[in-house]
């Protein structure tokens, strides 16, 4: 079935939206829609898989436990190695940020 990554944006973005696009035993591809959302202040993502992340629209800042913050704008991408502790410290509050995430 044909879909478009920029369509079907929910009107209610009071909560961040996580949508699995496709997955298998070795890979998961996900669309995330943020609207001013950030990670909880009291913890870090510490994932078992590598994560390739691209901002398709909007802006974001990723903070890392042992590195400088990384500002991402439309079209920017980054590869986050497994167990590299990170969090989202900013997403655009006056619009939405659309992420494409590939966990492998």
C-alpha positions as CSV (number, residue, x, y, z in Angstrom):
1,X,0.0,0.0,0.0
2,X,1.4,3.4,-1.0
3,X,1.8,6.0,1.7
4,X,3.5,9.4,2.1
5,X,5.7,10.2,5.1
6,X,4.3,13.7,5.3
7,X,0.6,12.7,5.3
8,X,-1.6,11.6,8.1
9,X,-0.1,14.0,10.6
10,X,-2.4,13.8,13.7
11,X,-4.1,17.0,14.7
12,X,-3.6,16.2,18.4
13,X,0.1,16.4,19.1
14,X,-0.2,16.8,22.8
15,X,1.8,13.5,23.0
16,X,4.7,12.6,20.8
17,X,3.6,10.2,18.0
18,X,5.6,7.0,17.3
19,X,4.6,5.0,14.2
20,X,6.3,1.8,13.1
21,X,6.6,1.8,9.3
22,X,8.2,-1.6,8.9
23,X,10.1,-4.1,11.0
24,X,11.7,-7.4,11.0
25,X,14.0,-9.4,13.3
26,X,17.0,-7.2,12.4
27,X,15.6,-3.8,11.6
28,X,12.8,-1.4,12.6
29,X,11.9,1.8,10.7
30,X,9.8,4.4,12.5
31,X,8.3,7.8,12.0
32,X,8.2,10.0,15.0
33,X,6.3,13.3,15.1
34,X,7.3,15.8,17.8
35,X,5.8,19.2,18.7
36,X,8.0,20.8,21.3
37,X,8.5,17.4,23.0
38,X,11.7,16.4,24.7
39,X,13.1,13.4,26.6
40,X,12.4,13.1,30.3
41,X,15.1,15.1,32.2
42,X,15.9,12.2,34.6
43,X,17.2,9.6,32.1
44,X,19.0,8.8,28.9
45,X,18.1,6.5,26.0
46,X,20.5,3.6,26.2
47,X,19.5,1.3,23.3
48,X,20.7,-2.2,22.4
49,X,20.6,-1.4,18.7
50,X,22.3,1.3,16.5
51,X,19.9,4.0,15.5
52,X,20.2,6.1,12.3
53,X,18.1,9.3,12.6
54,X,17.1,11.9,10.1
55,X,15.0,15.0,10.6
56,X,12.7,15.2,7.6
57,X,11.1,18.4,8.7
58,X,11.5,20.8,11.6
59,X,14.4,21.1,14.1
60,X,15.8,19.2,17.0
61,X,18.7,19.1,19.4
62,X,20.2,15.8,20.6
63,X,22.2,15.8,23.8
64,X,24.8,13.1,24.5
65,X,26.1,12.0,27.8
66,X,29.8,12.2,26.7
67,X,29.7,14.5,23.6
68,X,28.6,18.0,22.6
69,X,24.9,18.6,21.7
70,X,24.0,18.2,18.0
71,X,21.5,20.5,16.3
72,X,19.6,18.9,13.5
73,X,17.6,20.7,10.9
74,X,15.6,19.5,7.9
75,X,17.7,16.9,6.0
76,X,20.3,16.4,8.7
77,X,21.0,12.8,9.9
78,X,23.2,11.1,12.4
79,X,24.1,7.6,13.3
80,X,23.9,6.8,17.1
81,X,25.8,3.7,18.1
82,X,24.2,1.1,20.4
83,X,24.5,2.1,24.1
84,X,25.6,5.7,23.3
85,X,23.5,7.5,25.9
86,X,21.5,10.4,24.4
87,X,18.3,12.3,24.7
88,X,16.2,14.8,22.8
89,X,16.6,18.2,24.5
90,X,14.7,20.3,21.9
91,X,12.1,20.0,19.2
92,X,10.4,22.9,17.4
93,X,7.5,24.1,19.6
94,X,5.7,26.2,17.0
95,X,5.5,23.5,14.4
96,X,6.3,19.8,14.2
97,X,9.5,17.8,13.8
98,X,9.2,14.7,11.7
99,X,11.9,12.1,12.3
100,X,12.8,9.0,10.3
101,X,14.5,6.5,12.6
102,X,16.1,3.2,11.6
103,X,17.0,0.8,14.4
104,X,19.4,-1.9,13.3
